[in-house]
């Protein structure tokens, strides 16, 4: 919803196709109220009755029958000379299925067009009646976009943040860059560890809890830990401070309940530690030579000025993105309307896909992913997905009210950026996205971002 948002939420109405329509129509259903497929939001669901005259059904059966008759290869009969009665009995299932594929989606689309209805979900077919010589009849249930009243959206305001980069923030940026160019050198003198040193250790840990002890053991070799570091556990600081290389230590660590690594949270671990060495971090001097090592800079002052400019821009973008997201959140909270469940589930799918890709990038194997509780994961994502879809629908409505459109040039610029990021030639990228419907999603998302930016510029103070 903001400049920093990379995800897209597809609300482009889905056009029903042969596969989608006949997936729900493989058998004759005559019992009332029986539906198939994912659940639909009753407040967004429409149901239509579809018919085709008996002569069209008969014509379709005859057409398919003739084609199968020409292609059928049955021992004892010449090609194309298999009796129709044998074709009807031997290929009854195929005959019916092909007629379904011809008539159901075609008549469904024609009925939609005649009634001026645009679905956002695939149809669920019920009460299907299809027999040669009889009229085709069925009902189709699907979701449509809700009516959304955005009266008063202009009164939603946002607080414009102070994006000025402070001297302290700039010094932090300098410290991060300097630290990234630091080196670790061994301490040759025989002395005890002090704060600021880096202890090189081998360790093994065992859980005191009998049940937890069955977990994978905790161990590491040649691990460096900063003594007195803000990210070092106090128990490690206390044990290492004053110790020397070659010394063996044993101590306990009681991990807090909110510790980041879940298997350690709330547990007590006994560590056996061997100090194998002491290292010192050597920080580079901030001078012209340092600046030249960092890139094409004329001097340290030139580097510092460009770093300040970059850090200031990043802060401005981050804080303004947060303010825009807050503004959209306020819009979502203000306007109540039903949301198509199909769109919510699409967004849950998108969120889970991003999460699984992130886990894979972190090294999780496929067999581990298959053990995940996907029902629980989907349920946990639903509220966020629902709000994201609501935000998209609201922004689309405001974009229409504000006459906001996206030009082809704006889409082309986005495609160029994607091409550079993915290293896919822009022509093949455009062709692939067009076939997959991705180009429409990009245009939709650009329009929403443009709408969010307009609202922020107009209503932030």
C-alpha positions as semicolon CSV with decimal commas, in nm:
position;residue;x (nm);y (nm);z (nm)
1;X;0,000;0,000;0,000
2;X;0,305;0,225;0,023
3;X;0,623;0,291;-0,169
4;X;0,798;0,018;0,025
5;X;0,530;-0,245;-0,031
6;X;0,640;-0,522;-0,268
7;X;0,345;-0,756;-0,244
8;X;0,045;-0,737;-0,474
9;X;-0,313;-0,826;-0,392
10;X;-0,511;-0,937;-0,692
11;X;-0,866;-0,810;-0,703
12;X;-0,898;-0,823;-1,079
13;X;-1,217;-1,018;-1,146
14;X;-1,137;-1,376;-1,244
15;X;-1,275;-1,479;-1,579
16;X;-1,432;-1,826;-1,558
17;X;-1,277;-2,074;-1,797
18;X;-1,357;-2,427;-1,909
19;X;-1,138;-2,597;-1,652
20;X;-1,262;-2,389;-1,361
21;X;-1,628;-2,426;-1,448
22;X;-1,637;-2,797;-1,524
23;X;-1,419;-2,890;-1,226
24;X;-1,734;-2,852;-1,017
25;X;-1,961;-3,020;-1,270
26;X;-1,822;-3,368;-1,324
27;X;-2,135;-3,546;-1,204
28;X;-2,508;-3,491;-1,212
29;X;-2,618;-3,338;-0,879
30;X;-2,986;-3,320;-0,813
31;X;-2,991;-3,275;-0,434
32;X;-3,072;-2,923;-0,323
33;X;-2,819;-2,703;-0,148
34;X;-2,516;-2,922;-0,218
35;X;-2,206;-2,719;-0,313
36;X;-1,840;-2,791;-0,374
37;X;-1,518;-2,593;-0,345
38;X;-1,387;-2,343;-0,091
39;X;-1,627;-2,162;0,138
40;X;-1,774;-1,836;0,013
41;X;-1,875;-1,531;0,211
42;X;-2,258;-1,539;0,200
43;X;-2,270;-1,156;0,199
44;X;-2,067;-1,147;-0,123
45;X;-2,215;-1,456;-0,290
46;X;-2,439;-1,445;-0,595
47;X;-2,617;-1,743;-0,747
48;X;-2,747;-1,758;-1,102
49;X;-2,948;-2,018;-1,291
50;X;-2,809;-2,119;-1,629
51;X;-2,990;-2,298;-1,907
52;X;-2,930;-2,415;-2,263
53;X;-3,207;-2,543;-2,492
54;X;-3,235;-2,913;-2,566
55;X;-3,140;-2,864;-2,931
56;X;-2,805;-2,709;-2,829
57;X;-2,738;-3,002;-2,596
58;X;-2,822;-3,252;-2,867
59;X;-2,603;-3,065;-3,116
60;X;-2,311;-3,071;-2,873
61;X;-2,351;-3,443;-2,805
62;X;-2,365;-3,515;-3,180
63;X;-2,055;-3,303;-3,248
64;X;-1,849;-3,472;-2,978
65;X;-1,981;-3,815;-3,075
66;X;-1,872;-3,766;-3,437
67;X;-1,525;-3,655;-3,333
68;X;-1,476;-3,953;-3,100
69;X;-1,611;-4,184;-3,370
70;X;-1,347;-4,060;-3,615
71;X;-1,064;-4,101;-3,365
72;X;-1,169;-4,427;-3,196
73;X;-0,953;-4,733;-3,265
74;X;-1,141;-5,050;-3,172
75;X;-1,030;-5,396;-3,294
76;X;-1,265;-5,535;-3,560
77;X;-1,374;-5,198;-3,695
78;X;-1,223;-4,972;-3,956
79;X;-1,123;-4,622;-3,848
80;X;-1,430;-4,399;-3,843
81;X;-1,671;-4,691;-3,884
82;X;-1,730;-4,779;-3,517
83;X;-2,109;-4,792;-3,455
84;X;-2,250;-4,501;-3,258
85;X;-2,408;-4,737;-3,006
86;X;-2,066;-4,882;-2,924
87;X;-1,914;-4,534;-2,896
88;X;-2,193;-4,431;-2,657
89;X;-2,139;-4,730;-2,430
90;X;-1,758;-4,746;-2,442
91;X;-1,690;-4,371;-2,422
92;X;-1,991;-4,254;-2,220
93;X;-1,780;-4,078;-1,956
94;X;-1,556;-3,903;-2,210
95;X;-1,857;-3,801;-2,420
96;X;-2,035;-3,642;-2,125
97;X;-1,720;-3,471;-1,997
98;X;-1,644;-3,306;-2,331
99;X;-2,000;-3,181;-2,366
100;X;-1,971;-3,037;-2,015
101;X;-1,649;-2,861;-2,114
102;X;-1,818;-2,713;-2,418
103;X;-2,151;-2,602;-2,280
104;X;-2,111;-2,521;-1,909
105;X;-1,846;-2,244;-1,927
106;X;-1,990;-2,105;-2,250
107;X;-2,342;-2,074;-2,113
108;X;-2,211;-1,951;-1,778
109;X;-2,020;-1,665;-1,945
110;X;-2,316;-1,575;-2,165
111;X;-2,546;-1,555;-1,863
112;X;-2,297;-1,340;-1,673
113;X;-2,266;-1,102;-1,966
114;X;-2,642;-1,081;-2,007
115;X;-2,688;-0,994;-1,639
116;X;-2,385;-0,765;-1,618
117;X;-2,219;-0,962;-1,336
118;X;-1,844;-0,985;-1,277
119;X;-1,729;-1,268;-1,045
120;X;-1,412;-1,250;-0,833
121;X;-1,409;-1,623;-0,759
122;X;-1,442;-1,936;-0,965
123;X;-1,798;-2,069;-0,986
124;X;-1,929;-2,356;-0,777
125;X;-2,171;-2,559;-0,988
126;X;-2,474;-2,724;-0,825
127;X;-2,794;-2,895;-0,936
128;X;-2,648;-2,988;-1,273
129;X;-2,881;-3,158;-1,518
130;X;-2,721;-3,273;-1,843
131;X;-2,875;-3,546;-2,057
132;X;-2,884;-3,578;-2,433
133;X;-3,219;-3,461;-2,565
134;X;-3,295;-3,251;-2,254
135;X;-3,224;-2,891;-2,175
136;X;-2,906;-2,814;-1,980
137;X;-2,975;-2,665;-1,637
138;X;-2,748;-2,579;-1,347
139;X;-2,691;-2,320;-1,078
140;X;-2,360;-2,140;-1,026
141;X;-2,255;-1,972;-0,701
142;X;-1,964;-1,728;-0,689
143;X;-1,844;-1,418;-0,509
144;X;-1,860;-1,060;-0,634
145;X;-1,701;-0,742;-0,505
146;X;-1,908;-0,574;-0,230
147;X;-2,058;-0,229;-0,246
148;X;-1,821;-0,003;-0,053
149;X;-1,926;0,336;0,083
150;X;-1,613;0,550;0,138
151;X;-1,797;0,867;0,231
152;X;-1,571;1,076;0,453
153;X;-1,240;0,925;0,346
154;X;-1,105;1,278;0,302
155;X;-1,127;1,335;0,678
156;X;-0,880;1,058;0,763
157;X;-0,552;1,229;0,846
158;X;-0,195;1,122;0,909
159;X;0,073;1,273;1,126
160;X;0,370;1,380;0,916
161;X;0,683;1,253;1,095
162;X;1,001;1,449;1,155
163;X;1,241;1,282;0,911
164;X;1,548;1,494;0,992
165;X;1,857;1,276;1,040
166;X;2,013;1,356;1,379
167;X;2,387;1,370;1,444
168;X;2,355;1,066;1,673
169;X;2,186;0,867;1,397
170;X;2,457;0,968;1,152
171;X;2,727;0,861;1,398
172;X;2,553;0,524;1,430
173;X;2,563;0,488;1,051
174;X;2,933;0,572;1,048
175;X;2,994;0,318;1,325
176;X;2,815;0,045;1,129
177;X;3,018;0,115;0,815
178;X;3,341;0,130;1,013
179;X;3,260;-0,195;1,190
180;X;3,193;-0,365;0,854
181;X;3,554;-0,284;0,753
182;X;3,710;-0,393;1,081
183;X;3,947;-0,687;1,119
184;X;3,997;-0,942;1,396
185;X;4,357;-0,995;1,508
186;X;4,485;-1,241;1,770
187;X;4,622;-1,104;2,096
188;X;4,978;-1,233;2,134
189;X;5,037;-1,132;2,496
190;X;4,945;-1,366;2,779
191;X;4,668;-1,180;2,960
192;X;4,314;-1,218;3,088
193;X;4,004;-1,136;2,885
194;X;3,863;-0,789;2,939
195;X;3,555;-0,610;2,807
196;X;3,595;-0,537;2,438
197;X;3,796;-0,854;2,373
198;X;3,662;-1,134;2,157
199;X;3,698;-1,479;2,312
200;X;3,745;-1,766;2,070
201;X;3,583;-2,074;2,226
202;X;3,474;-2,433;2,178
203;X;3,163;-2,526;2,373
204;X;2,914;-2,798;2,452
205;X;2,582;-2,742;2,626
206;X;2,346;-2,985;2,798
207;X;1,991;-2,919;2,916
208;X;1,916;-2,969;3,284
209;X;1,555;-3,056;3,197
210;X;1,538;-3,431;3,125
211;X;1,278;-3,390;2,850
212;X;1,472;-3,109;2,681
213;X;1,795;-3,310;2,709
214;X;1,665;-3,539;2,434
215;X;1,684;-3,251;2,185
216;X;1,972;-3,201;1,945
217;X;2,287;-3,119;2,149
218;X;2,423;-2,766;2,165
219;X;2,782;-2,742;2,046
220;X;3,018;-2,518;1,853
221;X;3,386;-2,482;1,765
222;X;3,591;-2,171;1,691
223;X;3,304;-1,942;1,793
224;X;3,392;-1,581;1,879
225;X;3,203;-1,396;2,153
226;X;3,245;-1,031;2,249
227;X;3,317;-1,001;2,621
228;X;3,090;-0,732;2,764
229;X;2,907;-0,699;2,433
230;X;2,545;-0,583;2,443
231;X;2,438;-0,897;2,256
232;X;2,633;-1,133;2,482
233;X;2,442;-1,307;2,759
234;X;2,541;-1,186;3,108
235;X;2,632;-1,541;3,218
236;X;2,887;-1,566;2,934
237;X;3,026;-1,221;3,015
238;X;3,068;-1,311;3,382
239;X;3,233;-1,644;3,305
240;X;3,469;-1,521;3,033
241;X;3,575;-1,190;3,191
242;X;3,912;-1,245;3,363
243;X;3,970;-1,589;3,208
244;X;4,270;-1,677;2,988
245;X;4,340;-1,870;2,670
246;X;4,359;-2,244;2,735
247;X;4,132;-2,227;3,037
248;X;3,833;-2,464;3,070
249;X;3,512;-2,332;3,225
250;X;3,178;-2,474;3,331
251;X;2,874;-2,259;3,409
252;X;2,497;-2,249;3,381
253;X;2,281;-2,018;3,172
254;X;1,914;-1,959;3,255
255;X;1,749;-1,841;2,935
256;X;1,455;-1,599;2,965
257;X;1,110;-1,711;2,852
258;X;1,114;-1,461;2,564
259;X;1,454;-1,571;2,430
260;X;1,469;-1,559;2,050
261;X;1,566;-1,924;1,998
262;X;1,254;-2,115;2,104
263;X;1,425;-2,439;2,205
264;X;1,632;-2,246;2,460
265;X;1,360;-2,012;2,589
266;X;1,291;-2,076;2,957
267;X;1,549;-2,354;2,975
268;X;1,863;-2,394;3,189
269;X;2,176;-2,513;3,007
270;X;2,508;-2,623;3,154
271;X;2,801;-2,524;2,933
272;X;3,150;-2,671;2,914
273;X;3,367;-2,408;2,748
274;X;3,730;-2,411;2,637
275;X;3,891;-2,076;2,558
276;X;4,114;-2,131;2,256
277;X;4,227;-1,773;2,197
278;X;4,177;-1,402;2,242
279;X;4,115;-1,163;1,955
280;X;4,091;-0,788;1,929
281;X;3,878;-0,599;1,679
282;X;4,085;-0,342;1,490
283;X;3,879;-0,052;1,359
284;X;3,998;0,141;1,050
285;X;4,087;0,509;1,066
286;X;3,827;0,744;0,922
287;X;4,039;0,920;0,661
288;X;4,067;0,972;0,286
289;X;4,218;0,627;0,235
290;X;3,919;0,468;0,411
291;X;3,684;0,665;0,183
292;X;3,864;0,544;-0,131
293;X;3,837;0,184;-0,009
294;X;3,463;0,233;0,028
295;X;3,416;0,343;-0,334
296;X;3,465;0,623;-0,581
297;X;3,493;0,908;-0,329
298;X;3,730;1,202;-0,354
299;X;3,784;1,233;0,020
300;X;3,647;1,129;0,355
301;X;3,433;1,444;0,364
302;X;3,286;1,347;0,027
303;X;3,209;0,997;0,157
304;X;3,056;1,128;0,481
305;X;2,836;1,376;0,291
306;X;2,700;1,105;0,060
307;X;2,650;0,864;0,349
308;X;2,454;1,131;0,537
309;X;2,242;1,197;0,228
310;X;2,171;0,826;0,184
311;X;2,089;0,773;0,553
312;X;1,861;1,078;0,553
313;X;1,678;0,950;0,246
314;X;1,637;0,603;0,398
315;X;1,499;0,748;0,721
316;X;1,257;0,972;0,532
317;X;1,131;0,682;0,322
318;X;1,096;0,451;0,623
319;X;0,906;0,698;0,842
320;X;0,682;0,818;0,561
321;X;0,603;0,457;0,466
322;X;0,503;0,390;0,827
323;X;0,284;0,701;0,828
324;X;0,116;0,598;0,503
325;X;0,055;0,248;0,639
326;X;-0,099;0,403;0,951
327;X;-0,326;0,616;0,733
328;X;-0,442;0,309;0,539
329;X;-0,492;0,119;0,865
330;X;-0,718;0,402;0,983
331;X;-0,919;0,377;0,660
332;X;-0,958;0,001;0,712
333;X;-1,077;0,058;1,068
334;X;-1,328;0,325;0,960
335;X;-1,510;0,145;0,680
336;X;-1,693;-0,182;0,741
337;X;-1,801;-0,405;0,452
338;X;-1,804;-0,777;0,369
339;X;-1,497;-0,917;0,195
340;X;-1,500;-1,206;-0,056
341;X;-1,346;-1,508;0,112
342;X;-1,180;-1,612;-0,214
343;X;-0,972;-1,292;-0,212
344;X;-0,879;-1,346;0,153
345;X;-0,762;-1,700;0,081
346;X;-0,561;-1,580;-0,220
347;X;-0,384;-1,336;0,008
348;X;-0,325;-1,606;0,271
349;X;-0,166;-1,813;-0,006
350;X;0,058;-1,521;-0,102
351;X;0,167;-1,460;0,256
352;X;0,243;-1,829;0,314
353;X;0,435;-1,848;-0,013
354;X;0,657;-1,556;0,094
355;X;0,706;-1,716;0,436
356;X;0,805;-2,053;0,291
357;X;1,046;-1,888;0,047
358;X;1,207;-1,706;0,340
359;X;1,239;-2,033;0,534
360;X;1,393;-2,202;0,230
361;X;1,640;-1,915;0,195
362;X;1,735;-1,970;0,560
363;X;1,812;-2,335;0,487
364;X;1,492;-2,520;0,583
365;X;1,461;-2,840;0,382
366;X;1,147;-2,950;0,195
367;X;1,087;-3,246;0,428
368;X;1,092;-3,011;0,726
369;X;0,841;-2,780;0,557
370;X;0,604;-3,071;0,497
371;X;0,588;-3,125;0,873
372;X;0,456;-2,774;0,935
373;X;0,100;-2,735;1,063
374;X;-0,042;-2,556;0,760
375;X;-0,394;-2,536;0,899
376;X;-0,259;-2,344;1,198
377;X;-0,036;-2,129;0,977
378;X;-0,326;-2,039;0,749
379;X;-0,545;-1,949;1,046
380;X;-0,268;-1,730;1,188
381;X;-0,239;-1,539;0,858
382;X;-0,609;-1,478;0,804
383;X;-0,660;-1,154;0,999
384;X;-0,363;-0,985;0,831
385;X;-0,473;-1,111;0,490
386;X;-0,828;-0,984;0,550
387;X;-0,703;-0,634;0,638
388;X;-0,473;-0,629;0,334
389;X;-0,760;-0,716;0,101
390;X;-0,983;-0,454;0,268
391;X;-0,709;-0,195;0,225
392;X;-0,675;-0,280;-0,145
393;X;-1,050;-0,255;-0,207
394;X;-1,070;0,079;-0,026
395;X;-0,773;0,221;-0,217
396;X;-0,924;0,101;-0,546
397;X;-1,249;0,281;-0,460
398;X;-1,066;0,602;-0,364
399;X;-0,855;0,580;-0,681
400;X;-1,175;0,576;-0,886
401;X;-1,315;0,870;-0,690
402;X;-0,992;1,066;-0,741
403;X;-0,962;0,966;-1,110
404;X;-0,620;0,812;-1,051
405;X;-0,482;0,608;-1,340
406;X;-0,150;0,444;-1,421
407;X;0,008;0,524;-1,756
408;X;0,186;0,271;-1,976
409;X;0,510;0,462;-1,909
410;X;0,470;0,403;-1,534
411;X;0,418;0,032;-1,593
412;X;0,720;0,024;-1,825
413;X;0,940;0,183;-1,556
414;X;0,828;-0,081;-1,306
415;X;0,898;-0,357;-1,557
416;X;1,246;-0,216;-1,616
417;X;1,317;-0,227;-1,242
418;X;1,188;-0,585;-1,221
419;X;1,400;-0,680;-1,520
420;X;1,712;-0,540;-1,356
421;X;1,632;-0,713;-1,026
422;X;1,553;-1,053;-1,177
423;X;1,800;-1,029;-1,467
424;X;1,525;-1,143;-1,700
425;X;1,512;-0,968;-2,041
426;X;1,236;-0,713;-2,033
427;X;1,058;-0,849;-2,344
428;X;1,033;-1,203;-2,205
429;X;0,935;-1,061;-1,864
430;X;0,653;-0,859;-2,021
431;X;0,534;-1,160;-2,223
432;X;0,538;-1,392;-1,921
433;X;0,359;-1,146;-1,692
434;X;0,097;-1,075;-1,958
435;X;0,021;-1,447;-1,994
436;X;0,010;-1,500;-1,617
437;X;-0,201;-1,192;-1,547
438;X;0,088;-1,036;-1,356
439;X;0,088;-0,719;-1,564
440;X;-0,262;-0,632;-1,443
441;X;-0,156;-0,696;-1,084
442;X;0,142;-0,464;-1,124
443;X;-0,082;-0,191;-1,266
444;X;-0,328;-0,241;-0,978
445;X;-0,055;-0,218;-0,716
446;X;0,101;0,092;-0,873
447;X;-0,243;0,255;-0,870
448;X;-0,286;0,174;-0,501
449;X;0,057;0,310;-0,416
450;X;-0,018;0,625;-0,613
451;X;-0,349;0,660;-0,426
452;X;-0,179;0,612;-0,088
453;X;0,081;0,874;-0,178
454;X;-0,190;1,120;-0,283
455;X;-0,382;1,070;0,041
456;X;-0,063;1,122;0,242
457;X;0,030;1,441;0,057
458;X;-0,324;1,580;0,096
459;X;-0,402;1,477;0,452
460;X;-0,072;1,452;0,641
461;X;0,014;1,737;0,872
